[in-house]
Amino acid sequence: MIFRTHSSTRYSVAALLGSIETDHRLAELEVSAPLELSDNMIQRVVDRGRVVIAQSVMSTQIDRVFRENRMVRDRFGDSVILVAGGPHASARPKELLDAGFDFVVVGEGEKTFRDLMWCLINDNDPANLDGVATEDDVSFPKPRDLPKVSLDDYPPFALGMNILGPVEVTRGCPFACKFCCTPFLTGGGVRHRSVESVMHWLKQAVQKSGFRRTWFLSPNALSYGGKGRDVVPDKLEQLLKESTAVEGLEEVFFGAFPSEVRPEFVNKPILEMMRTYVANDTLQIGLQSASDKVLEYSNRHHTVSEGLNAVEIALDCGFTPHVDMIFGLPGETRKELDDTIDMCQALSDLGARVHGHVFMPLPGSSFENMPPGRLDQESRSTLGELSRRGVLTGSWSSQEGLAARLAAPE
């Protein structure tokens, strides 16, 4: 099996290959995970037998993925089996099948993907597997209807292949923000990896791979240990206290990118406790807009005031807030866009850093069918100036084109 790896999917690749290498049924499976995929590389494997090429597909990658897929199919025909999974595949499986993939893994992949590989190795029909879509299907499974994965049942990364990444400590989110596809993909319930499981894998990573630092992955870091709507201080401190005590582990990053915290979860006692354990001096905060009306329409469940309060508390506790803002959200007026852009400067003046995004109608999100975010020339010029002055970072300048592409699929 060749798992085509890309920098933007390396975390999911690490987890999926971890599930593969810990399945005794697949012990004889030869696995590679190249960042670049060449015809010569594929040919060498094809010359030795059957080949599966797998990809985890994000919505922002579809042009590259479809282009590569056509090239592989044109060159190697049916001598390769093409498998897709990931967020875009889960939301639009037919689009992936029409693009030439033989099988699409819908929803969480840890169990389904390795069951699919077992079927392919043994010439069994994968069509009967929950969460596997084929070209013969007339309807497709929805992630919310499929069995949910227990994080403790699977490793967070692939130690045997030395493909490491953050430890996912929480999966799922109860808030259902309309611009986000997480609720569609993982459900509204919240599942946590136990402290015992986290400790087990951190110790293994230190001993076997010389792991010196780790990042914890969560849609809302401060929800750890609870039902997703409140901070559970004891559970949170237990996770941080025990992980930072692992011998040989020098740094633990929590609440920083690639995770974030929701503004209304931030309070001074929690951040003061975090400060005593974590290595990061940044805190990723999702504010998203300077308009309470836009936040309410997006189903954010917090206010602008709560966002600004979170920024001030973070600064008081010694963190540099990295604040996410989205331009062009559905329902946003020109004045509200201007206010959001102005807030970027105000946040910078306070001492925060701002990450800018243009609204993208992500497949699987409630806003999937809304118009893509668009910036007029004046707004684009203002954001460009903020970027040049170091006030604003992020991929906002390229996301406008990606948003339009998602709204008008081929």
WOVENHU-V708352 format. One record per pair of residues at least 24 apart in sequence whose C-alpha atoms are under 7 Angstrom apart, sorted by the first residue. I is the first residue (numbers start at 1). GAP is how many residues later the second one is. D is the distance in whole Angstrom. If there is no record, write none. Layout:
I_GAP_D + I_GAP_D
This chain:
1_29_6 + 1_30_5 + 1_31_6 + 1_50_6 + 1_51_5 + 1_52_6 + 2_29_6 + 2_30_5 + 2_31_6 + 2_50_6 + 2_51_5 + 2_52_6 + 3_29_6 + 3_30_5 + 3_31_7 + 3_50_6 + 3_51_5 + 3_52_6 + 4_29_6 + 4_30_6 + 4_31_6 + 4_33_7 + 4_49_7 + 4_50_6 + 4_51_5 + 5_28_6 + 5_29_6 + 5_30_5 + 6_29_6 + 9_47_7 + 11_154_5 + 11_155_7 + 14_143_5 + 14_144_5 + 14_149_6 + 14_150_6 + 14_151_6 + 15_140_7 + 15_141_5 + 15_142_4 + 15_143_6 + 16_93_7 + 16_94_6 + 17_141_6 + 18_137_6 + 18_138_7 + 18_139_5 + 18_140_4 + 18_141_7 + 19_91_6 + 19_135_6 + 19_136_6 + 20_94_6 + 21_139_7 + 26_92_7 + 46_33_7 + 50_29_7 + 50_30_7 + 51_29_5 + 51_30_6 + 52_28_6 + 52_29_5 + 52_30_6 + 53_27_7 + 53_28_6 + 53_29_5 + 53_30_6 + 54_28_6 + 54_29_5 + 54_30_6 + 55_28_6 + 55_29_5 + 55_30_6 + 56_28_6 + 56_29_5 + 56_30_5 + 57_27_7 + 57_28_6 + 57_29_5 + 57_30_6 + 57_31_6 + 57_32_6 + 58_28_6 + 58_29_5 + 58_30_5 + 59_28_7 + 59_29_5 + 59_303_7 + 60_342_6 + 66_33_6 + 69_31_7 + 87_98_7 + 88_275_7 + 91_272_6 + 91_273_5 + 93_40_7 + 97_38_6 + 102_32_6 + 103_29_7 + 103_30_6 + 103_31_5 + 104_28_6 + 104_29_5 + 104_30_7 + 105_26_6 + 105_27_5 + 105_28_6 + 106_25_5 + 106_26_6 + 106_35_7 + 106_37_6 + 107_24_7 + 107_36_5 + 107_78_6 + 108_41_7 + 143_41_7 + 143_42_6 + 143_43_7 + 144_40_6 + 144_41_7 + 144_42_7 + 144_43_6 + 151_41_7 + 151_42_5 + 152_41_5 + 152_42_7 + 152_45_6 + 159_46_7 + 162_47_7 + 166_48_6 + 166_49_5 + 166_50_5 + 166_51_6 + 167_48_6 + 167_49_5 + 167_50_6 + 168_48_6 + 168_49_4 + 168_50_6 + 169_24_5 + 169_47_6 + 169_48_6 + 169_49_6 + 170_47_7 + 170_48_5 + 170_54_6 + 171_47_6 + 173_46_7 + 173_55_6 + 174_54_6 + 176_123_7 + 177_121_6 + 177_122_5 + 177_123_5 + 178_120_5 + 178_121_6 + 178_187_6 + 178_188_5 + 178_189_5 + 179_119_7 + 179_182_7 + 179_183_7 + 179_186_6 + 179_187_6 + 179_188_5 + 180_185_5 + 181_181_7 + 181_182_7 + 181_183_5 + 181_184_4 + 184_180_6 + 184_181_7 + 190_37_6 + 190_38_6 + 192_32_7 + 192_33_6 + 195_44_6 + 199_44_6 + 203_43_7 + 206_42_6 + 206_43_7 + 211_38_7 + 212_36_6 + 212_37_5 + 212_38_5 + 212_39_7 + 213_36_6 + 213_37_6 + 213_38_5 + 213_39_6 + 214_37_6 + 214_38_5 + 214_39_6 + 215_37_6 + 215_38_5 + 215_39_6 + 216_37_6 + 216_38_6 + 217_41_7 + 217_42_5 + 218_41_5 + 219_40_6 + 219_41_6 + 220_39_7 + 220_40_6 + 220_41_5 + 220_42_6 + 221_34_5 + 221_38_7 + 221_39_6 + 221_40_5 + 222_39_6 + 222_43_6 + 230_35_7 + 231_34_6 + 233_37_7 + 240_37_6 + 241_36_7 + 244_33_7 + 251_28_5 + 252_26_5 + 252_27_6 + 253_25_6 + 253_26_5 + 253_27_5 + 254_24_6 + 255_28_6 + 255_29_6 + 256_24_7 + 256_26_6 + 256_27_5 + 256_28_5 + 257_27_6 + 259_25_7 + 260_24_5 + 260_25_6 + 260_26_7 + 261_24_5 + 261_25_7 + 262_24_6 + 263_24_7 + 263_43_6 + 263_44_5 + 263_47_5 + 264_38_6 + 264_42_6 + 266_44_6 + 267_46_7 + 268_45_6 + 271_46_6 + 272_45_6 + 281_37_7 + 281_38_5 + 281_39_6 + 282_37_5 + 282_38_5 + 282_39_6 + 282_40_7 + 283_36_6 + 283_37_6 + 283_38_5 + 283_39_6 + 284_37_6 + 284_38_5 + 284_39_6 + 285_36_7 + 285_37_6 + 285_38_5 + 285_39_6 + 286_37_6 + 286_38_5 + 287_36_6 + 287_37_6 + 287_38_6 + 288_36_6 + 288_37_4 + 288_38_5 + 289_36_6 + 289_37_6 + 289_51_6 + 290_46_7 + 290_49_6 + 290_50_5 + 290_53_7 + 291_45_6 + 294_37_6 + 294_38_6 + 320_31_7 + 320_32_6 + 321_31_5 + 321_32_6 + 322_30_6 + 322_31_5 + 322_32_6 + 322_33_7 + 323_30_6 + 323_31_5 + 323_32_6 + 324_30_6 + 324_31_5 + 324_32_6 + 325_30_6 + 325_31_5 + 325_32_6 + 326_30_6 + 326_31_5 + 326_32_5 + 326_33_6 + 327_30_6 + 327_31_5 + 327_32_6 + 327_46_7 + 328_30_6 + 328_31_5 + 328_45_4 + 328_46_6 + 329_30_5 + 329_44_6 + 330_40_7 + 345_46_7 + 348_43_6 + 353_38_7 + 353_39_7 + 354_37_7 + 354_38_5 + 354_39_6 + 355_37_6 + 355_38_5 + 355_39_5 + 356_36_6 + 356_37_6 + 356_38_5 + 356_39_7 + 356_40_5 + 357_37_7 + 357_38_6 + 357_39_4 + 357_42_7 + 358_38_5 + 358_41_6 + 358_42_6 + 359_44_7 + 360_43_4 + 361_42_6 + 361_45_7 + 361_46_7 + 371_36_7 + 372_31_5 + 372_32_6 + 372_35_6 + 373_27_6 + 373_30_7 + 374_26_6
